[in-house]
Amino acid sequence: MAHAKTSYVCLPCRASYKQPYDRERQRICPRCSEPLTHVGSAFAAPRRRDTAAWRTLSVLLNAGVGFHKSCCGGPGCRPRTLREVRERMTYARRTGEPVGKALVR
């Protein structure tokens, strides 16, 4: 039986790749030879020319937010625009909630 594939992204190239998951193996971008970031199996990549969406994605990934399937209902609600990211980060600062938690609220 074939192993399920999961998504990896290269933020500088704005590229997404589906590959089998292997914890020990480091994935390398075929375009720029930089390491790929594992984002999870419930990830849907934005279009390459949508720079705002890729900026939003980089904020989410740098905050430790992933797109992994949970047992009941997927990865949950993620901000899709920079405005939503700013609003949730402002909320986190005001309430003292961790940024990663506020971004998936």
VEXGU-151938 format. One record per residue: x, y, z of N, C-alpha, C in turn; residue in one letter. Coordinates in Angstrom, 3 decimals, decimal comma, always signed. Atoms other than C-alpha are relative to their C-alpha. Layout:
! VEXGU-151938
+----------+----------+----------+----------+----------+----------+----------+----------+----------+-----+
!       nX !       nY !       nZ !      caX !      caY !      caZ !       cX !       cY !       cZ ! res !
+----------+----------+----------+----------+----------+----------+----------+----------+----------+-----+
!        X !        Y !        Z !        X !        Y !        Z !        X !        Y !        Z !   A !
...
+----------+----------+----------+----------+----------+----------+----------+----------+----------+-----+
***
This chain:
! VEXGU-151938
+----------+----------+----------+----------+----------+----------+----------+----------+----------+-----+
!       nX !       nY !       nZ !      caX !      caY !      caZ !       cX !       cY !       cZ ! res !
+----------+----------+----------+----------+----------+----------+----------+----------+----------+-----+
!   +0,840 !   -1,180 !   +0,000 !   +0,000 !   +0,000 !   +0,000 !   +0,888 !   +1,246 !   +0,000 !   M !
!   -0,786 !   -1,227 !   +0,130 !   +1,338 !   +3,437 !   -0,930 !   -0,202 !   +0,890 !   +1,226 !   A !
!   +0,080 !   -0,925 !   -1,121 !   +2,110 !   +5,992 !   +1,762 !   -0,710 !   +1,274 !   -0,445 !   H !
!   +0,690 !   -1,250 !   +0,292 !   -0,018 !   +9,116 !   +1,954 !   +1,016 !   +1,115 !   -0,204 !   A !
!   -0,892 !   -1,127 !   +0,265 !   +1,543 !  +12,289 !   +0,643 !   -0,443 !   +1,208 !   +0,811 !   K !
!   +0,243 !   -1,215 !   -0,749 !   +1,816 !  +15,557 !   +2,488 !   +0,660 !   +1,163 !   -0,746 !   T !
!   -0,491 !   -1,173 !   +0,722 !   +2,656 !  +19,107 !   +1,413 !   +1,259 !   +0,580 !   +0,627 !   S !
!   -1,212 !   -0,729 !   -0,362 !   +6,012 !  +20,862 !   +1,519 !   +0,022 !   +1,265 !   -0,844 !   Y !
!   -0,062 !   -1,248 !   +0,751 !   +6,577 !  +24,484 !   +0,501 !   +1,393 !   +0,608 !   +0,050 !   V !
!   -1,195 !   -0,835 !   +0,049 !   +9,472 !  +26,683 !   -0,542 !   -0,508 !   +1,437 !   -0,047 !   C !
!   +0,514 !   -1,368 !   -0,066 !   +8,633 !  +30,234 !   +0,555 !   +0,701 !   +0,948 !   -0,971 !   L !
!   -0,630 !   -0,912 !   +0,964 !  +11,308 !  +32,028 !   -1,543 !   -0,471 !   -0,223 !   -1,442 !   P !
!   +0,445 !   +0,311 !   +1,371 !  +10,166 !  +30,235 !   -4,746 !   -1,519 !   +0,071 !   -0,149 !   C !
!   +1,468 !   +0,062 !   -0,006 !   +6,470 !  +30,297 !   -3,777 !   -0,479 !   -1,240 !   -0,746 !   R !
!   +0,331 !   +1,267 !   +0,639 !   +6,172 !  +26,632 !   -4,733 !   -0,414 !   -1,011 !   +1,060 !   A !
!   +0,490 !   +1,042 !   -0,887 !   +4,359 !  +23,691 !   -3,169 !   +0,191 !   -1,352 !   -0,664 !   S !
!   -0,235 !   +1,350 !   +0,513 !   +5,152 !  +19,994 !   -3,544 !   -0,662 !   -1,008 !   +0,918 !   Y !
!   +0,559 !   +1,115 !   -0,751 !   +3,304 !  +16,842 !   -2,462 !   +0,994 !   -1,143 !   -0,069 !   K !
!   -0,964 !   +1,080 !   -0,062 !   +5,702 !  +14,154 !   -1,296 !   -0,329 !   -0,893 !   +1,188 !   Q !
!   +0,219 !   +0,873 !   -1,159 !   +5,596 !  +11,131 !   +1,014 !   +0,713 !   +0,556 !   +1,233 !   P !
!   -0,578 !   -0,523 !   -1,235 !   +6,259 !  +12,055 !   +4,630 !   +1,070 !   -0,949 !   +0,526 !   Y !
!   -1,086 !   +0,751 !   -0,608 !   +9,569 !  +10,907 !   +6,092 !   +0,698 !   +0,937 !   +0,977 !   D !
!   -0,525 !   -0,873 !   -1,048 !  +10,700 !  +12,387 !   +9,399 !   +1,515 !   +0,200 !   -0,103 !   R !
!   -1,466 !   -0,089 !   +0,032 !  +14,416 !  +11,648 !   +8,862 !   +0,547 !   +0,701 !   -1,238 !   E !
!   -0,512 !   -0,533 !   +1,268 !  +14,725 !  +12,920 !   +5,299 !   -0,297 !   +1,493 !   -0,133 !   R !
!   +0,153 !   -1,431 !   +0,249 !  +15,299 !  +16,622 !   +4,610 !   -0,372 !   +0,199 !   -1,462 !   Q !
!   +0,435 !   -0,283 !   +1,374 !  +13,396 !  +17,769 !   +1,512 !   +0,668 !   +1,268 !   -0,507 !   R !
!   -0,693 !   -1,128 !   +0,619 !  +15,177 !  +20,149 !   -0,876 !   -0,814 !   +0,494 !   -1,194 !   I !
!   +0,732 !   -0,605 !   +1,116 !  +13,540 !  +22,564 !   -3,335 !   +0,760 !   -0,274 !   -1,303 !   C !
!   -0,669 !   +0,246 !   +1,274 !  +14,278 !  +21,539 !   -6,931 !   +0,358 !   +1,280 !   -0,765 !   P !
!   -0,287 !   -1,262 !   +0,686 !  +14,337 !  +25,214 !   -8,012 !   +1,214 !   +0,715 !   +0,578 !   R !
!   -1,044 !   -0,826 !   -0,623 !  +16,634 !  +26,891 !   -5,469 !   +0,930 !   -0,777 !   +0,931 !   C !
!   -0,805 !   +0,877 !   -0,862 !  +18,113 !  +23,973 !   -3,453 !   -0,040 !   +0,384 !   +1,473 !   S !
!   +0,197 !   -0,321 !   -1,412 !  +16,881 !  +25,442 !   -0,160 !   -0,875 !   -1,079 !   +0,638 !   E !
!   +0,858 !   +1,000 !   -0,659 !  +15,195 !  +23,210 !   +2,462 !   -1,479 !   +0,365 !   -0,123 !   P !
!   +1,447 !   -0,203 !   +0,054 !  +11,443 !  +22,760 !   +2,087 !   -0,576 !   -0,056 !   +1,412 !   L !
!   +0,688 !   -0,024 !   -1,283 !   +9,073 !  +23,415 !   +4,984 !   -1,201 !   -0,928 !   -0,070 !   T !
!   +1,143 !   +0,903 !   -0,059 !   +6,610 !  +20,682 !   +5,954 !   -1,194 !   +0,770 !   +0,550 !   H !
!   +1,166 !   -0,776 !   -0,429 !   +3,148 !  +22,270 !   +6,172 !   -1,197 !   -0,865 !   +0,353 !   V !
!   +1,094 !   +0,889 !   -0,361 !   +0,805 !  +19,277 !   +6,442 !   -0,814 !   -0,438 !   -1,199 !   G !
!   +0,753 !   +0,597 !   +1,101 !   -1,599 !  +17,259 !   +4,368 !   -1,277 !   +0,750 !   -0,348 !   S !
!   +1,238 !   -0,748 !   +0,265 !   -4,548 !  +19,692 !   +4,594 !   +0,303 !   +1,378 !   -0,589 !   A !
!   -0,434 !   -1,288 !   +0,533 !   -2,661 !  +22,513 !   +2,842 !   -0,458 !   +0,181 !   -1,440 !   F !
!   +0,353 !   -0,380 !   +1,369 !   -3,959 !  +24,269 !   -0,267 !   +0,838 !   +1,229 !   -0,350 !   A !
!   -0,937 !   -1,075 !   +0,345 !   -1,293 !  +26,422 !   -1,921 !   -0,702 !   +1,137 !   -0,739 !   A !
!   +0,519 !   -1,125 !   +0,788 !   -2,133 !  +29,938 !   -3,132 !   +0,697 !   +0,053 !   -1,356 !   P !
!   -0,643 !   -0,176 !   +1,303 !   -1,337 !  +30,953 !   -6,689 !   +1,363 !   +0,651 !   +0,189 !   R !
!   -1,370 !   -0,490 !   -0,124 !   +2,325 !  +31,773 !   -7,250 !   +0,065 !   +1,530 !   -0,066 !   R !
!   -0,068 !   -1,459 !   +0,148 !   +1,618 !  +35,385 !   -8,245 !   -0,738 !   +0,757 !   +1,111 !   R !
!   +0,722 !   -0,629 !   -1,106 !   -0,516 !  +36,062 !   -5,132 !   +0,968 !   +0,231 !   +1,169 !   D !
!   -1,051 !   -0,253 !   -0,984 !   +2,269 !  +37,628 !   -3,063 !   -0,560 !   +0,245 !   +1,401 !   T !
!   +0,584 !   -0,249 !   -1,317 !   -0,044 !  +38,741 !   -0,233 !   -0,342 !   -1,307 !   +0,703 !   A !
!   +0,335 !   +1,294 !   -0,599 !   -1,246 !  +35,178 !   +0,332 !   +1,263 !   -0,738 !   +0,444 !   A !
!   -1,256 !   +0,650 !   -0,386 !   +2,340 !  +33,891 !   +0,388 !   +0,626 !   +0,700 !   +1,206 !   W !
!   -0,475 !   -0,712 !   -1,189 !   +3,288 !  +36,619 !   +2,888 !   -0,775 !   -0,441 !   +1,230 !   R !
!   +0,835 !   +0,485 !   -1,092 !   +0,362 !  +35,548 !   +5,055 !   +0,438 !   -1,400 !   +0,410 !   T !
!   -0,453 !   +1,364 !   -0,280 !   +1,504 !  +31,934 !   +4,762 !   +1,326 !   -0,007 !   +0,741 !   L !
!   -1,300 !   -0,020 !   -0,676 !   +5,050 !  +32,817 !   +5,804 !   -0,148 !   +0,438 !   +1,460 !   S !
!   +0,253 !   -0,409 !   -1,388 !   +3,734 !  +34,598 !   +8,928 !   -0,541 !   -1,181 !   +0,789 !   V !
!   +0,583 !   +1,154 !   -0,688 !   +1,665 !  +31,529 !   +9,819 !   +1,058 !   -1,066 !   +0,281 !   L !
!   -1,010 !   +1,051 !   -0,173 !   +4,543 !  +29,087 !   +9,278 !   +1,068 !   +0,415 !   +1,003 !   L !
!   -0,998 !   -0,475 !   -0,961 !   +7,010 !  +31,243 !  +11,225 !   -0,546 !   +0,050 !   +1,422 !   N !
!   +0,624 !   +0,032 !   -1,326 !   +4,513 !  +31,326 !  +14,123 !   -0,243 !   -1,432 !   +0,464 !   A !
!   +0,161 !   +1,396 !   -0,392 !   +4,436 !  +27,525 !  +14,136 !   -1,352 !   -0,596 !   -0,332 !   G !
!   +1,325 !   +0,490 !   +0,384 !   +0,978 !  +27,114 !  +12,608 !   +0,151 !   -0,931 !   -1,200 !   V !
!   -0,059 !   +0,958 !   +1,101 !   +0,593 !  +24,050 !  +10,386 !   -1,373 !   -0,275 !   -0,573 !   G !
!   +1,246 !   +0,351 !   +0,675 !   -2,071 !  +22,586 !   +8,149 !   -0,171 !   -1,518 !   +0,049 !   F !
!   +0,105 !   +1,435 !   -0,190 !   -2,335 !  +19,095 !   +9,596 !   -1,456 !   -0,361 !   +0,270 !   H !
!   +1,362 !   +0,465 !   -0,236 !   -5,565 !  +17,116 !   +9,587 !   -0,124 !   -0,477 !   +1,433 !   K !
!   +0,297 !   +0,548 !   -1,314 !   -7,090 !  +16,465 !  +12,956 !   -1,028 !   -1,104 !   -0,201 !   S !
!   +0,894 !   +1,147 !   +0,156 !   -9,388 !  +13,561 !  +13,648 !   -1,392 !   +0,405 !   -0,480 !   C !
!   +1,383 !   -0,367 !   +0,319 !  -12,597 !  +15,553 !  +13,126 !   -0,105 !   +1,379 !   -0,627 !   C !
!   +0,309 !   -1,282 !   +0,590 !  -12,722 !  +18,399 !  +10,680 !   +1,153 !   +0,808 !   -0,549 !   G !
!   -1,062 !   -0,718 !   +0,686 !   -9,372 !  +19,377 !   +9,265 !   +0,799 !   +0,934 !   +0,872 !   G !
!   -0,942 !   -0,836 !   -0,736 !   -6,897 !  +22,050 !  +10,256 !   -0,627 !   +1,178 !   +0,730 !   P !
!   +0,629 !   -1,141 !   -0,647 !   -9,420 !  +24,645 !  +11,416 !   +0,112 !   +1,265 !   -0,826 !   G !
!   +0,031 !   -1,287 !   +0,689 !   -9,768 !  +28,282 !  +10,482 !   +1,366 !   +0,666 !   +0,064 !   C !
!   -1,271 !   -0,698 !   +0,093 !   -6,614 !  +30,048 !   +9,310 !   -0,243 !   +1,352 !   -0,667 !   R !
!   +0,158 !   -1,286 !   +0,679 !   -6,285 !  +33,742 !   +8,387 !   +0,454 !   -0,094 !   -1,453 !   P !
!   -0,311 !   +0,065 !   +1,432 !   -6,248 !  +34,237 !   +4,621 !   +0,588 !   +1,297 !   -0,533 !   R !
!   -0,534 !   -1,287 !   +0,453 !   -5,221 !  +37,902 !   +4,401 !   +0,913 !   +0,586 !   +1,073 !   T !
!   -0,875 !   -0,667 !   -0,958 !   -2,602 !  +40,098 !   +6,034 !   -0,794 !   +0,804 !   +1,018 !   L !
!   +0,853 !   -0,746 !   -0,930 !   -5,395 !  +42,159 !   +7,574 !   -0,483 !   -0,900 !   +1,127 !   R !
!   +0,439 !   +0,953 !   -1,023 !   -6,738 !  +39,083 !   +9,387 !   +1,152 !   -0,371 !   +0,930 !   E !
!   -1,174 !   +0,311 !   -0,818 !   -3,211 !  +38,271 !  +10,584 !   +0,256 !   +1,136 !   +0,978 !   V !
!   -0,230 !   -1,152 !   -0,879 !   -2,759 !  +41,809 !  +11,961 !   -1,050 !   +0,066 !   +1,105 !   R !
!   +1,062 !   -0,041 !   -1,003 !   -6,146 !  +41,664 !  +13,725 !   +0,219 !   -1,056 !   +1,083 !   E !
!   -0,204 !   +1,073 !   -0,974 !   -5,351 !  +38,339 !  +15,368 !   +1,258 !   +0,223 !   +0,833 !   R !
!   -1,207 !   -0,292 !   -0,772 !   -1,861 !  +39,453 !  +16,388 !   -0,257 !   +1,130 !   +0,997 !   M !
!   +0,395 !   -1,065 !   -0,928 !   -3,322 !  +42,615 !  +17,924 !   -0,801 !   -0,579 !   +1,151 !   T !
!   +0,776 !   +0,679 !   -1,036 !   -5,807 !  +40,444 !  +19,805 !   +0,923 !   -0,751 !   +0,960 !   Y !
!   -0,943 !   +0,755 !   -0,835 !   -2,933 !  +38,262 !  +21,051 !   +0,776 !   +0,931 !   +0,931 !   A !
!   -0,727 !   -0,951 !   -0,830 !   -0,998 !  +41,293 !  +22,298 !   -0,873 !   +0,540 !   +1,120 !   R !
!   +0,900 !   -0,588 !   -1,003 !   -4,028 !  +42,720 !  +24,114 !   -0,381 !   -0,991 !   +1,087 !   R !
!   +0,466 !   +0,993 !   -0,969 !   -5,080 !  +39,484 !  +25,790 !   +1,119 !   -0,804 !   +0,633 !   T !
!   -1,101 !   +0,787 !   -0,525 !   -1,659 !  +37,941 !  +26,376 !   +0,002 !   -1,440 !   -0,490 !   G !
!   +0,060 !   +1,348 !   +0,561 !   -2,597 !  +34,852 !  +24,387 !   +1,196 !   -0,214 !   -0,939 !   E !
!   -1,102 !   +0,256 !   +0,929 !   +0,274 !  +33,172 !  +22,478 !   -0,425 !   +0,254 !   -1,445 !   P !
!   +0,306 !   -0,384 !   +1,381 !   +0,467 !  +34,341 !  +18,850 !   -0,452 !   -1,201 !   -0,809 !   V !
!   +0,370 !   +1,195 !   +0,750 !   +0,332 !  +30,817 !  +17,427 !   -1,418 !   -0,451 !   +0,291 !   G !
!   +1,364 !   +0,389 !   -0,389 !   -2,870 !  +30,109 !  +19,345 !   -1,034 !   +0,985 !   -0,547 !   K !
!   +0,928 !   -1,031 !   +0,484 !   -4,485 !  +33,415 !  +18,345 !   -0,183 !   -0,102 !   -1,517 !   A !
!   +0,098 !   +0,099 !   +1,461 !   -3,744 !  +32,781 !  +14,652 !   -0,920 !   -1,130 !   -0,456 !   L !
!   +0,895 !   +1,109 !   +0,391 !   -5,735 !  +29,521 !  +14,618 !   -1,368 !   +0,107 !   +0,640 !   V !
!   +1,289 !   -0,224 !   -0,667 !   -8,639 !  +30,914 !  +16,645 !   -1,094 !   +0,178 !   -0,994 !   R !
+----------+----------+----------+----------+----------+----------+----------+----------+----------+-----+
***
